[in-house]
Amino acid sequence: MPKNRSKILAIDPGTRHMGVAFLDSDLLIYAGVKVIKNRKSPHEILWTGRKIVLRLINDFKPHILVVEKTFFFNNRNASLLNVLVDEIRAIGRRKGIKVASFAPSTMKKIICGNGHASKKEVARVVVAKYPELKVFLTQDRAWKEEFHQNMFDAIGLGMMITKYTDYGKAKNFD
């Protein structure tokens, strides 16, 4: 755990749902899923995503912003997601926040011990640390579980940062 207190905003980006978590050192302060509405055009999706991130930054005033890296595919949604991630990172840098990005496999390796862990395995590790989230682990509908997995991934990213003892020198920070 970092020697000084770190306020961490973790984001699992998406063009429909964005998992978010705010941790103050090891203490989970907020976790949820932000829904991107008004999906009529790529411009509106990006505008809404920026608005969500700016609000989170203004509300929580984090020291560190960690965003899950995206993969490059040749389709419209993947391209839009890559642009959104770039926007999120740029917002963090403009606000003077340390920004880091990690691949999902890196987060899974650090918190689960297995880079190929499933989303359910990540959720179980998160619930083991934060038992108050157990209610989100199993739902009566598959879509609800998938929805909340965005939140668990964001919390996993935040947990991963708290494991760095010298986060300022980590190679993944801008």
Backbone as CSV, one residue per row, in Angstrom:
resi,resn,N_x,N_y,N_z,CA_x,CA_y,CA_z,C_x,C_y,C_z
1,MET,0.854,-1.175,0.000,0.000,0.000,0.000,0.901,1.239,0.000
2,PRO,0.491,2.318,-0.717,1.289,3.523,-0.742,1.497,4.077,0.667
3,LYS,2.674,4.657,0.866,2.980,5.195,2.181,2.123,6.410,2.512
4,ASN,1.789,7.226,1.517,0.907,8.359,1.750,-0.505,8.011,1.265
5,ARG,-1.470,8.768,1.727,-2.851,8.498,1.323,-3.045,8.895,-0.132
6,SER,-3.644,8.013,-0.892,-3.872,8.254,-2.302,-5.360,8.207,-2.589
7,LYS,-5.840,9.228,-3.248,-7.230,9.241,-3.695,-7.225,8.774,-5.144
8,ILE,-7.853,7.636,-5.378,-7.777,6.970,-6.681,-9.152,6.917,-7.321
9,LEU,-9.253,7.441,-8.542,-10.463,7.293,-9.356,-10.136,6.260,-10.419
10,ALA,-10.858,5.146,-10.400,-10.628,4.053,-11.353,-11.821,3.960,-12.291
11,ILE,-11.529,3.807,-13.584,-12.585,3.768,-14.590,-12.388,2.578,-15.520
12,ASP,-13.449,1.788,-15.649,-13.519,0.737,-16.661,-14.376,1.325,-17.778
13,PRO,-13.743,1.836,-18.843,-14.483,2.599,-19.846,-15.370,1.732,-20.723
14,GLY,-16.405,2.355,-21.233,-17.304,1.710,-22.178,-18.139,2.767,-22.866
15,THR,-18.674,2.437,-24.036,-19.499,3.402,-24.755,-20.973,3.301,-24.354
16,ARG,-21.313,2.293,-23.558,-22.668,2.160,-23.007,-22.663,2.288,-21.487
17,HIS,-21.740,1.576,-20.850,-21.633,1.551,-19.397,-20.179,1.783,-18.997
18,MET,-20.007,2.617,-17.981,-18.673,2.924,-17.488,-18.612,2.537,-16.010
19,GLY,-17.784,1.543,-15.689,-17.595,1.184,-14.289,-16.690,2.211,-13.640
20,VAL,-17.069,2.674,-12.447,-16.270,3.670,-11.751,-16.107,3.278,-10.287
21,ALA,-14.979,3.650,-9.729,-14.724,3.413,-8.308,-13.816,4.516,-7.802
22,PHE,-14.058,4.923,-6.556,-13.194,5.899,-5.910,-12.720,5.299,-4.611
23,LEU,-11.403,5.229,-4.463,-10.800,4.683,-3.258,-9.922,5.742,-2.613
24,ASP,-9.991,5.830,-1.305,-9.084,6.672,-0.544,-8.127,5.703,0.128
25,SER,-6.938,5.573,-0.452,-5.991,4.523,-0.092,-6.682,3.174,-0.276
26,ASP,-6.905,2.437,0.794,-7.527,1.114,0.691,-9.031,1.131,0.961
27,LEU,-9.565,2.279,1.295,-10.974,2.402,1.665,-11.821,2.703,0.435
28,LEU,-12.802,1.852,0.162,-13.703,2.069,-0.973,-14.750,3.096,-0.572
29,ILE,-14.736,4.233,-1.225,-15.656,5.330,-0.919,-16.894,5.259,-1.811
30,TYR,-16.692,4.966,-3.092,-17.803,4.964,-4.046,-17.524,3.936,-5.137
31,ALA,-18.554,3.254,-5.555,-18.451,2.336,-6.694,-19.803,2.301,-7.389
32,GLY,-19.770,2.234,-8.700,-21.019,2.179,-9.444,-20.775,2.029,-10.928
33,VAL,-21.861,2.098,-11.660,-21.809,2.028,-13.115,-22.549,3.244,-13.659
34,LYS,-21.874,4.004,-14.487,-22.483,5.159,-15.136,-22.982,4.720,-16.503
35,VAL,-24.218,5.053,-16.803,-24.832,4.690,-18.080,-24.717,5.876,-19.025
36,ILE,-24.225,5.604,-20.223,-24.120,6.655,-21.237,-25.398,6.625,-22.061
37,LYS,-26.205,7.648,-21.846,-27.471,7.773,-22.583,-27.234,8.650,-23.801
38,ASN,-28.276,8.947,-24.533,-28.175,9.796,-25.731,-27.133,9.253,-26.696
39,ARG,-27.268,8.005,-27.047,-26.297,7.330,-27.912,-26.643,7.511,-29.390
40,LYS,-27.100,8.686,-29.762,-27.520,8.921,-31.145,-26.330,9.064,-32.088
41,SER,-25.250,9.626,-31.597,-24.083,9.818,-32.461,-22.810,9.629,-31.641
42,PRO,-21.693,9.350,-32.319,-20.423,9.234,-31.605,-20.084,10.513,-30.824
43,HIS,-20.434,11.663,-31.405,-20.172,12.937,-30.734,-20.900,13.008,-29.393
44,GLU,-22.150,12.586,-29.367,-22.932,12.620,-28.122,-22.387,11.626,-27.088
45,ILE,-21.928,10.474,-27.550,-21.346,9.481,-26.635,-20.089,10.055,-25.985
46,LEU,-19.217,10.661,-26.792,-17.995,11.255,-26.261,-18.309,12.414,-25.320
47,TRP,-19.266,13.246,-25.681,-19.646,14.386,-24.852,-20.157,13.906,-23.492
48,THR,-21.018,12.888,-23.510,-21.559,12.353,-22.261,-20.447,11.720,-21.424
49,GLY,-19.566,10.954,-22.059,-18.443,10.336,-21.344,-17.550,11.375,-20.688
50,ARG,-17.223,12.439,-21.427,-16.408,13.526,-20.856,-17.110,14.170,-19.665
51,LYS,-18.400,14.401,-19.819,-19.183,15.028,-18.744,-19.168,14.172,-17.472
52,ILE,-19.316,12.868,-17.636,-19.289,11.950,-16.493,-17.937,12.010,-15.788
53,VAL,-16.863,11.943,-16.559,-15.520,11.940,-15.976,-15.217,13.271,-15.289
54,LEU,-15.570,14.377,-15.914,-15.340,15.682,-15.292,-16.102,15.810,-13.975
55,ARG,-17.320,15.316,-13.953,-18.110,15.381,-12.716,-17.459,14.541,-11.616
56,LEU,-17.010,13.339,-11.970,-16.342,12.481,-10.981,-15.072,13.143,-10.438
57,ILE,-14.297,13.746,-11.324,-13.069,14.415,-10.896,-13.392,15.602,-9.996
58,ASN,-14.379,16.390,-10.378,-14.745,17.548,-9.559,-15.320,17.139,-8.212
59,ASP,-16.086,16.056,-8.182,-16.698,15.597,-6.929,-15.672,14.969,-5.978
60,PHE,-14.770,14.136,-6.517,-13.875,13.357,-5.659,-12.461,13.918,-5.527
61,LYS,-12.031,14.757,-6.471,-10.696,15.347,-6.449,-9.587,14.297,-6.243
62,PRO,-9.486,13.357,-7.174,-8.488,12.283,-7.030,-7.066,12.763,-7.280
63,HIS,-6.102,12.013,-6.716,-4.683,12.241,-6.994,-4.248,11.398,-8.186
64,ILE,-4.933,10.262,-8.361,-4.570,9.298,-9.405,-5.822,8.914,-10.182
65,LEU,-5.696,8.872,-11.496,-6.763,8.389,-12.373,-6.226,7.155,-13.079
66,VAL,-6.882,6.030,-12.890,-6.452,4.800,-13.560,-7.581,4.341,-14.474
67,VAL,-7.213,4.051,-15.715,-8.181,3.683,-16.745,-7.748,2.357,-17.362
68,GLU,-8.716,1.482,-17.570,-8.400,0.209,-18.211,-8.073,0.453,-19.678
69,LYS,-6.986,-0.163,-20.141,-6.611,-0.064,-21.552,-7.628,-0.801,-22.410
70,THR,-7.753,-0.340,-23.630,-8.665,-0.989,-24.576,-7.853,-1.736,-25.624
71,PHE,-8.527,-2.601,-26.319,-7.892,-3.351,-27.386,-8.306,-2.751,-28.720
72,PHE,-7.446,-2.894,-29.707,-7.706,-2.295,-31.005,-8.331,-3.321,-31.934
73,PHE,-9.577,-3.079,-32.267,-10.293,-3.903,-33.228,-10.714,-3.007,-34.379
74,ASN,-11.032,-3.605,-35.494,-11.470,-2.832,-36.641,-12.985,-2.781,-36.716
75,ASN,-13.589,-2.036,-35.795,-15.010,-1.759,-35.919,-15.295,-0.402,-35.298
76,ARG,-16.457,0.132,-35.562,-16.793,1.488,-35.152,-16.803,1.657,-33.634
77,ASN,-17.391,0.706,-32.923,-17.484,0.832,-31.469,-16.120,0.792,-30.807
78,ALA,-15.229,-0.063,-31.293,-13.887,-0.143,-30.718,-13.129,1.157,-30.962
79,SER,-13.266,1.715,-32.143,-12.608,2.988,-32.449,-13.131,4.088,-31.538
80,LEU,-14.429,4.115,-31.338,-15.038,5.116,-30.468,-14.567,4.938,-29.024
81,LEU,-14.470,3.701,-28.578,-13.997,3.425,-27.230,-12.554,3.890,-27.052
82,ASN,-11.708,3.665,-28.053,-10.317,4.121,-27.983,-10.240,5.644,-27.888
83,VAL,-11.085,6.333,-28.626,-11.124,7.797,-28.559,-11.587,8.235,-27.173
84,LEU,-12.598,7.559,-26.630,-13.098,7.896,-25.298,-12.008,7.718,-24.238
85,VAL,-11.264,6.626,-24.312,-10.172,6.395,-23.355,-9.121,7.500,-23.475
86,ASP,-8.775,7.872,-24.700,-7.818,8.969,-24.900,-8.342,10.268,-24.290
87,GLU,-9.639,10.523,-24.450,-10.261,11.723,-23.868,-10.191,11.697,-22.346
88,ILE,-10.493,10.557,-21.752,-10.460,10.422,-20.294,-9.055,10.699,-19.775
89,ARG,-8.068,10.119,-20.426,-6.674,10.317,-20.018,-6.273,11.792,-20.168
90,ALA,-6.690,12.417,-21.262,-6.357,13.829,-21.497,-7.004,14.725,-20.439
91,ILE,-8.227,14.432,-20.064,-8.907,15.206,-19.017,-8.110,15.112,-17.718
92,GLY,-7.703,13.905,-17.357,-6.915,13.726,-16.141,-5.626,14.517,-16.169
93,ARG,-4.912,14.473,-17.289,-3.646,15.210,-17.395,-3.885,16.719,-17.307
94,ARG,-4.943,17.206,-17.977,-5.254,18.640,-17.918,-5.581,19.091,-16.495
95,LYS,-6.171,18.183,-15.710,-6.530,18.508,-14.324,-5.353,18.314,-13.363
96,GLY,-4.195,17.913,-13.885,-3.005,17.743,-13.054,-3.005,16.473,-12.226
97,ILE,-3.698,15.462,-12.695,-3.811,14.190,-11.987,-2.834,13.195,-12.615
98,LYS,-2.204,12.363,-11.777,-1.385,11.275,-12.320,-2.330,10.310,-13.016
99,VAL,-1.993,9.934,-14.237,-2.853,9.069,-15.041,-2.101,7.783,-15.368
100,ALA,-2.789,6.656,-15.204,-2.205,5.362,-15.541,-3.216,4.537,-16.316
101,SER,-2.726,3.661,-17.139,-3.570,2.717,-17.873,-2.964,1.330,-17.754
102,PHE,-3.815,0.359,-17.564,-3.375,-1.026,-17.456,-4.280,-1.911,-18.286
103,ALA,-3.703,-2.947,-18.851,-4.485,-3.938,-19.587,-5.313,-4.741,-18.581
104,PRO,-6.465,-5.234,-19.006,-7.270,-6.063,-18.106,-6.488,-7.253,-17.559
105,SER,-5.640,-7.848,-18.379,-4.870,-9.017,-17.932,-3.879,-8.647,-16.823
106,THR,-3.348,-7.435,-16.853,-2.434,-6.986,-15.802,-3.177,-6.858,-14.481
107,MET,-4.355,-6.230,-14.525,-5.157,-6.090,-13.315,-5.520,-7.467,-12.762
108,LYS,-5.933,-8.378,-13.630,-6.312,-9.725,-13.187,-5.123,-10.456,-12.578
109,LYS,-3.953,-10.297,-13.171,-2.743,-10.944,-12.653,-2.403,-10.429,-11.259
110,ILE,-2.529,-9.111,-11.062,-2.137,-8.526,-9.781,-3.158,-8.835,-8.686
111,ILE,-4.452,-8.740,-8.980,-5.402,-8.945,-7.875,-5.897,-10.380,-7.743
112,CYS,-5.875,-11.151,-8.839,-6.340,-12.548,-8.774,-5.191,-13.553,-8.807
113,GLY,-4.025,-13.102,-9.253,-2.908,-14.018,-9.402,-2.952,-14.794,-10.702
114,ASN,-3.882,-14.425,-11.575,-4.063,-15.130,-12.842,-4.487,-14.104,-13.884
115,GLY,-3.644,-13.872,-14.872,-3.939,-12.905,-15.925,-5.100,-13.286,-16.813
116,HIS,-5.541,-14.536,-16.727,-6.658,-14.999,-17.543,-7.911,-15.248,-16.697
117,ALA,-7.953,-14.656,-15.516,-9.113,-14.829,-14.634,-10.370,-14.295,-15.317
118,SER,-11.494,-14.908,-15.003,-12.765,-14.449,-15.565,-13.247,-13.213,-14.808
119,LYS,-14.239,-12.556,-15.373,-14.827,-11.394,-14.703,-15.459,-11.804,-13.373
120,LYS,-16.009,-13.006,-13.314,-16.597,-13.499,-12.064,-15.524,-13.698,-10.993
121,GLU,-14.349,-14.174,-11.411,-13.252,-14.352,-10.453,-12.794,-13.005,-9.908
122,VAL,-12.710,-11.995,-10.775,-12.351,-10.648,-10.330,-13.394,-10.160,-9.318
123,ALA,-14.661,-10.352,-9.648,-15.740,-9.919,-8.758,-15.635,-10.603,-7.394
124,ARG,-15.302,-11.893,-7.383,-15.180,-12.614,-6.103,-14.029,-12.073,-5.253
125,VAL,-12.909,-11.729,-5.891,-11.774,-11.162,-5.159,-12.158,-9.791,-4.584
126,VAL,-12.860,-9.005,-5.371,-13.295,-7.686,-4.908,-14.250,-7.836,-3.717
127,VAL,-15.197,-8.770,-3.823,-16.167,-8.985,-2.740,-15.473,-9.514,-1.482
128,ALA,-14.419,-10.298,-1.642,-13.675,-10.782,-0.479,-13.065,-9.603,0.293
129,LYS,-12.645,-8.574,-0.419,-12.066,-7.387,0.223,-13.144,-6.423,0.703
130,TYR,-14.216,-6.294,-0.066,-15.303,-5.372,0.252,-16.627,-6.152,0.303
131,PRO,-16.892,-6.847,1.414,-18.064,-7.729,1.509,-19.409,-7.011,1.337
132,GLU,-19.435,-5.702,1.513,-20.682,-4.967,1.323,-21.176,-5.018,-0.127
133,LEU,-20.307,-5.431,-1.042,-20.670,-5.518,-2.462,-21.219,-6.890,-2.851
134,LYS,-21.333,-7.793,-1.892,-21.781,-9.157,-2.184,-23.143,-9.181,-2.890
135,VAL,-23.995,-8.225,-2.573,-25.320,-8.169,-3.176,-25.252,-8.052,-4.712
136,PHE,-24.164,-7.482,-5.236,-24.018,-7.311,-6.681,-23.392,-8.522,-7.368
137,LEU,-22.904,-9.478,-6.579,-22.177,-10.623,-7.135,-23.082,-11.563,-7.919
138,THR,-24.203,-11.926,-7.341,-25.151,-12.796,-8.051,-26.479,-12.076,-8.143
139,GLN,-27.010,-12.051,-9.322,-28.262,-11.360,-9.595,-29.260,-12.343,-10.195
140,ASP,-30.501,-11.924,-10.260,-31.538,-12.791,-10.814,-31.559,-12.787,-12.345
141,ARG,-30.821,-11.904,-12.957,-30.758,-11.828,-14.415,-29.290,-11.713,-14.851
142,ALA,-28.964,-12.377,-15.938,-27.579,-12.366,-16.437,-27.147,-10.947,-16.800
143,TRP,-28.048,-10.153,-17.380,-27.662,-8.800,-17.791,-27.279,-7.942,-16.591
144,LYS,-27.896,-8.199,-15.437,-27.558,-7.438,-14.233,-26.143,-7.778,-13.761
145,GLU,-25.791,-9.057,-13.835,-24.432,-9.456,-13.453,-23.413,-8.822,-14.391
146,GLU,-23.694,-8.845,-15.695,-22.785,-8.240,-16.670,-22.650,-6.743,-16.430
147,PHE,-23.761,-6.100,-16.104,-23.784,-4.671,-15.828,-22.853,-4.342,-14.657
148,HIS,-22.974,-5.089,-13.567,-22.175,-4.812,-12.379,-20.725,-5.252,-12.516
149,GLN,-20.411,-6.108,-13.478,-19.020,-6.492,-13.686,-18.165,-5.301,-14.094
150,ASN,-18.788,-4.295,-14.720,-18.059,-3.058,-15.036,-17.561,-2.401,-13.754
151,MET,-18.415,-2.374,-12.738,-18.049,-1.798,-11.447,-16.932,-2.605,-10.796
152,PHE,-17.052,-3.931,-10.811,-16.030,-4.777,-10.196,-14.676,-4.596,-10.883
153,ASP,-14.680,-4.451,-12.209,-13.417,-4.216,-12.923,-12.788,-2.892,-12.504
154,ALA,-13.601,-1.855,-12.345,-13.072,-0.558,-11.913,-12.483,-0.659,-10.503
155,ILE,-13.182,-1.348,-9.618,-12.661,-1.516,-8.255,-11.350,-2.300,-8.292
156,GLY,-11.291,-3.325,-9.146,-10.058,-4.096,-9.299,-8.893,-3.218,-9.727
157,LEU,-9.142,-2.283,-10.642,-8.090,-1.353,-11.062,-7.617,-0.505,-9.886
158,GLY,-8.566,-0.018,-9.103,-8.206,0.781,-7.933,-7.433,-0.027,-6.911
159,MET,-7.857,-1.269,-6.673,-7.153,-2.151,-5.740,-5.725,-2.398,-6.207
160,MET,-5.568,-2.532,-7.510,-4.257,-2.792,-8.071,-3.302,-1.636,-7.777
161,ILE,-3.781,-0.410,-7.905,-2.938,0.759,-7.640,-2.519,0.788,-6.173
162,THR,-3.415,0.402,-5.269,-3.063,0.423,-3.844,-1.976,-0.593,-3.520
163,LYS,-1.754,-1.574,-4.405,-0.706,-2.567,-4.171,0.677,-2.033,-4.527
164,TYR,0.752,-0.967,-5.327,2.042,-0.370,-5.671,2.563,0.397,-4.470
165,THR,3.795,0.142,-4.105,4.374,0.905,-3.000,4.999,2.199,-3.507
166,ASP,5.401,2.222,-4.757,6.009,3.427,-5.323,5.285,3.749,-6.624
167,TYR,3.999,4.090,-6.498,3.173,4.286,-7.682,3.664,5.423,-8.568
168,GLY,4.372,6.396,-8.011,4.850,7.528,-8.807,5.889,7.121,-9.835
169,LYS,6.550,5.995,-9.613,7.591,5.547,-10.549,7.136,4.374,-11.405
170,ALA,5.880,3.991,-11.279,5.378,2.893,-12.096,5.424,3.289,-13.564
171,LYS,5.782,2.365,-14.416,5.985,2.692,-15.832,4.685,3.032,-16.554
172,ASN,3.545,2.674,-15.997,2.276,2.901,-16.675,1.683,4.277,-16.416
173,PHE,2.358,5.106,-15.631,1.868,6.457,-15.356,2.399,7.428,-16.390
174,ASP,1.535,8.383,-16.749,1.948,9.441,-17.684,2.839,10.436,-16.972
